[in-house]
Amino acid sequence: MKQRLKVIPMAEGRVLEIGAGSGLNFNFYDPGKVRYILALDPSRVMWSMAQKQLENVSLNVEFVEGVAENIPIEDNAVDTIVSTYTMCSLRDLAASFSEFRRVLKPTGKLVFCEHGRAPDTSVYKWQNAIGPVWKRLGGGCHLNRDIPGIIKTGAFKIDHLDEMYLPGFKPASYNYWGIAHPAN
């Protein structure tokens, strides 16, 4: 939750949250900066859970049933895309980032907080070793994704990046967070 508190307040304007899930981010948005949130998620069950989070906030949120690889909204529709702990489970990274660029205004930004590839060789080896089992148990989560590399390959320029181990199980605790803009 501390990581979410660092990045979610950076969102502004019309926001698309990728993998909104149970609405864990809703409490961290700044209602003075955010006009509207499109909460993208493939699961109506998760959306039902998110409704409880909305009882405590004054945000205008619309559930959008869908996946990052095929976002059912118009081109140039959002000012900010928020991704927290979702890049690890995207099925098709190229298609997802193509969709991000399509729906994001040219002046828009991607705000992200993700876990991924650890910089230490010994931890990275553990990520690779337990990865197949973790992926099955964790809903498609890849422990060892190179988050900065994925963002750059997705035709975004990283403007600000922080990274560090968080307390916890080391193979799942290396975090990256920051802001990126579409590369021109």
FIMIMAR-776466 format. One record per residue (C-alpha): x, y, z. Coordinates in steps of 0.5 Angstrom, whole numbers, plus 500, padded with zeros to 3 digits. Layout:
N
XYZ...
***
This chain:
184
500500500506505501508504494501505492501512496507514492505513485497514485497521487501523481495521476491527474485528469482523466485516468485509465487504471490498468487492472483495477482489481479490488480497488486498492488504489482508489483511496490514494487518488487526489480528487482535486487532480483527477476528474474521472477514472476508467477502471479496467479489469477483466473480472466483474467479481473484482469490480464487485469488491471494488465497489466497497472501496468507492464507499469511502472516496469521492471519485467518479469511477467507471468500470470498464470490462476488458484487458490491457491488450484490447482496451475498449475506449477511444483513441487519445482518451486519457491523461494518465495511465496507472499501472500498479503491480499489473505488468507482471501478468500482462499476457502480450506486452507489445499489444498492451503497450500499443494500446497504452499509446493509442488511448493516452493523449500525446501529452499524457503519462504512464504512472507505474509501480511494479515488482520485477527483475532483481539486480542481484544475480543470486536473487534473479536466479531464484526468480527464474527457478521458482518462476514457473510455479509462481506464475501458476499460483500467482495468476500469471505473475512473472517475477523476473520481468525487466520493468524498465526494459519493458516500458522502453520497448513499449515506446515510452521514455522513463522520466523518473525511476526509483527502485529498491527491495521492499521488506519481504520475500526477496524474489518478489520484493524488488520494486520499480516506480516512476513516470514515463511518457510516450516516446516521440
***
